[in-house]
Amino acid sequence: MSKISGAESHIMEALWTQGPLTAEEIVQTVGPAQAWGEATVKTLINRLLKKKALASERAGGRALYRALVTREAYITGESQGLLDRLFGGQIAPLVAHYAQHRALSPDEIARLKALIAEFETDDE
């Protein structure tokens, strides 16, 4: 599957959260927040169909679109792409970067420590 663009991700997000939708419903859901008209939304839908990220089914004489890519698969791909491009695929430099440029809250620190402890337990 081809990479989903930032604009296309808005269409996907609507489908992930609301389930199958018609083109008109996608326009109503995504269009106003992005200042997109019907033509823009339909262009993005067509791109996603070509990328095999969406499927189209006929229901009541109208096309109903549903996501073929899960939100989890999309996030995993995007996250790995970010790690690869900016941090050589390594997680530690990413966390260090955020810790140096953005104050971590005590809750975030506790959550990171709990994750590390969980991973250490899984390795044993």
C-alpha positions in Angstrom: 0.0 0.0 0.0 1.2 3.5 -0.8 1.7 6.1 2.0 -1.3 7.9 3.2 -0.8 11.7 3.0 -1.7 14.1 5.8 -4.8 15.3 3.9 -5.9 11.8 3.2 -5.5 10.9 6.9 -8.4 13.2 7.7 -10.7 11.0 5.5 -9.3 7.9 7.2 -9.8 9.3 10.6 -13.5 9.9 9.9 -13.9 6.3 8.7 -12.0 4.9 11.7 -14.1 6.8 14.2 -17.5 6.6 12.4 -17.4 3.5 10.3 -18.6 3.2 6.8 -19.7 6.5 5.3 -21.1 7.8 2.0 -19.1 10.5 0.1 -21.6 13.1 1.3 -21.2 12.1 4.9 -17.4 12.3 4.5 -17.8 15.8 3.0 -20.0 16.9 5.9 -17.6 15.4 8.5 -14.3 16.5 7.2 -15.0 19.3 4.8 -15.9 22.2 7.1 -13.0 21.7 9.5 -10.5 21.6 6.7 -12.2 24.2 4.5 -12.5 21.6 1.8 -15.3 21.5 -0.8 -17.0 18.4 -2.2 -14.5 18.1 -5.1 -11.5 18.1 -2.8 -12.9 15.4 -0.6 -13.9 13.2 -3.5 -10.4 13.6 -5.0 -8.9 12.4 -1.7 -11.4 9.5 -1.6 -10.4 8.4 -5.1 -6.7 8.6 -4.2 -7.3 6.4 -1.2 -9.3 3.9 -3.3 -6.3 3.7 -5.8 -4.0 3.1 -2.8 -6.3 0.3 -1.6 -6.7 2.1 1.7 -10.5 2.2 1.2 -13.1 -0.1 -0.2 -16.3 1.1 -1.9 -19.6 -0.9 -1.6 -23.0 -0.1 -3.0 -25.8 0.3 -0.4 -29.2 1.8 -1.3 -27.9 3.1 -4.6 -25.0 5.0 -3.0 -21.4 4.2 -2.5 -20.4 3.4 1.0 -16.7 3.8 1.9 -14.9 1.8 4.6 -11.3 1.7 5.7 -9.2 -1.3 4.6 -6.2 0.0 6.6 -6.5 -0.1 10.4 -5.7 3.0 12.4 -3.1 0.9 14.3 -1.3 -0.1 11.1 -1.3 3.5 9.9 0.1 4.8 13.2 2.7 2.0 13.2 3.9 2.9 9.7 4.0 6.6 10.4 5.8 6.1 13.7 8.4 3.8 12.2 8.9 6.3 9.3 9.5 9.1 11.7 12.0 7.0 13.7 13.8 5.9 10.6 14.0 9.4 9.0 14.9 11.4 12.1 16.5 9.1 14.6 18.0 6.2 12.6 15.2 3.9 13.7 16.2 4.2 17.4 13.6 5.0 20.1 16.0 6.3 22.8 17.2 9.3 20.7 13.5 10.2 20.1 12.7 10.2 23.8 15.9 12.1 24.6 15.0 14.7 22.0 11.5 15.3 23.6 12.9 15.3 27.1 15.5 17.9 26.2 13.1 20.2 24.2 9.8 19.7 26.1 9.4 19.3 29.8 8.0 15.9 30.7 5.3 15.9 33.3 5.7 13.6 36.4 2.9 11.5 34.9 4.7 11.1 31.6 8.0 10.1 33.4 6.1 7.6 35.5 4.4 6.1 32.4 7.8 5.8 30.6 9.3 4.1 33.6 6.4 1.7 33.7 6.8 0.9 30.0 10.5 0.2 30.5 9.8 -2.0 33.5 7.2 -3.9 31.4 9.6 -4.4 28.5 12.3 -5.6 31.0 9.9 -8.1 32.5 8.9 -9.4 29.0 12.5 -10.0 28.1 13.1 -12.3 31.1 
